[in-house]
Amino acid sequence: PIGTYTTVDVGKGTGGGMMKQLIPDAPSAWMPYVQVKDIDASTKKAKKLGAKIMKDVTEVPDMGWLSILVDPTGAMIGLWEPKGR
């Protein structure tokens, strides 16, 4: 396992989650994720619009897919497509 992921369930609406930083010697940070309908298309579009892809589309077993990018202004954001959509 890569670590424990703690989810924040708020009932209806936006939830969240937390986990220990996995990058050695990196500081703690918050990173927002946005849910997308098609992670492949969304990641490619972000790159076309100037984003730097830090982690290309990656499957999270039994949960979905994510990618992580830095937008042209330097802000980091994750994209998320849940499994079974």
VENDA-V540349 format. One record per residue. PHI is phi as a letter, one per 40 degrees, with the letter a starting at -180 (NA if undefined). OMEGA is omega in whole degrees, 0 to 359 (999 if undefined). Layout:
phi={PHI:PHI}
omega={OMEGA:OMEGA}
This chain:
phi={NA:c:i:c:b:c:c:b:c:b:g:c:h:c:b:a:a:a:a:c:d:c:c:d:g:c:c:c:a:b:b:c:b:b:c:b:c:b:c:c:c:c:c:c:c:d:c:c:c:h:c:c:c:c:a:c:d:b:c:b:d:g:b:i:b:b:a:b:a:b:c:c:c:h:c:c:a:b:b:b:b:c:c:g:c}
omega={181:180:180:178:181:180:176:182:181:184:176:177:186:175:180:179:180:172:179:176:183:181:181:177:177:179:174:181:172:177:177:172:172:179:179:180:183:186:180:181:181:179:178:180:178:179:180:181:174:179:173:181:180:176:181:183:184:178:170:188:178:182:183:183:177:166:181:182:173:182:184:178:179:179:179:179:176:173:184:171:181:178:176:178:999}
